[in-house]
């Protein structure tokens, strides 16, 4: 992953366009074996969210799996992605949480 300050800044400047966008949860699953950089988050939830014009795979935060339902409304939030070393740039990305 290239996390140079320029690359991170370019991706961050578009995040606000998605903030607070409301969608519906189509399906979800629990990740038990994570890819590199996300090992510290397992287990975590991801789902496919329908925003009407597009469907996106997103991590689900601030909830337990037992509280999720198909067609449940979720809202887009911005959160830190992965874990960084003290000398690296913190990356943020889009996630959803139940309404």
Secondary structure, DSSP 4 states (H G I P E B T S, - for coil): ----HHHHHHHHTTGGGTTT-EEEEEEEEEESSPPTT-GGG-SEEEEEEE-SS-EEEEEEESS-GGG--TT-EEEEEEEE-S---TTSPPPEEEEEEE-
